[in-house]
């Protein structure tokens, strides 16, 4: 994975477009910081750290009131 921010946004966008209520993404401090901002602006409902096998992950729960999730990476 060369661009962790683009990976986070793509996983979230794909899960949302597939009408899923939640998804899991790779755990990192950067992803937590981005998800905190998305939560503050009500793009997501919540996020929490969980253990998947030997690795940590983040479970992201989407805001049920959102009709679309238009997130994209602007620049590297």
C-alpha positions in Angstrom: 0.0 0.0 0.0 1.7 3.2 -1.2 -1.0 5.8 -0.2 -2.7 5.0 3.1 -5.0 8.0 2.9 -6.3 7.0 -0.5 -6.7 3.4 0.7 -8.8 4.6 3.7 -11.1 6.8 1.5 -11.5 4.1 -1.1 -12.4 1.4 1.4 -15.0 3.7 3.0 -16.4 4.9 -0.4 -16.7 1.3 -1.7 -18.4 0.0 1.5 -20.8 3.0 1.5 -21.7 2.5 -2.2 -22.4 -1.2 -1.5 -25.0 -0.1 1.2 -23.0 -1.4 4.1 -23.6 0.0 7.5 -19.9 -0.3 8.6 -16.5 -1.3 7.3 -13.1 -2.1 8.7 -9.9 -0.2 7.7 -6.2 -0.5 8.6 -5.3 0.9 12.0 -2.9 3.8 12.1 -2.7 7.1 14.1 -3.1 9.0 10.8 -6.3 7.1 10.0 -7.6 7.8 13.5 -7.0 11.5 13.1 -8.7 11.6 9.7 -11.7 9.6 11.1 -11.9 12.1 14.0 -12.3 14.9 11.5 -14.9 13.0 9.4 -16.8 12.2 12.6 -16.8 15.9 13.7 -18.2 16.9 10.2 -20.8 14.0 10.5 -19.6 12.0 7.5 -19.4 9.0 9.9 -21.3 8.1 13.0 -18.4 6.5 15.0 -15.2 4.5 14.8 -13.5 2.1 17.2 -10.3 0.1 17.4 -10.6 -3.7 17.2 -8.4 -6.7 17.0 -8.4 -8.8 13.8 -6.2 -11.8 14.2 -2.7 -10.5 15.2 -3.4 -7.0 13.7 -5.3 -3.9 14.9 -8.1 -2.5 12.7 -10.6 0.3 12.9 -14.3 -0.4 12.5 -16.1 2.6 10.9 -19.8 3.0 11.3 -21.4 5.2 8.7 -23.9 8.0 9.4 -27.3 6.6 8.5 -28.6 10.0 7.6 -26.0 10.6 4.8 -27.3 10.1 1.3 -23.8 10.1 -0.3 -20.2 9.9 0.8 -18.2 11.9 -1.8 -14.7 11.6 -0.4 -11.7 11.9 -2.6 -8.0 12.6 -2.3 -7.1 16.0 -3.7 -3.3 15.9 -3.7 -0.4 13.8 -2.5 
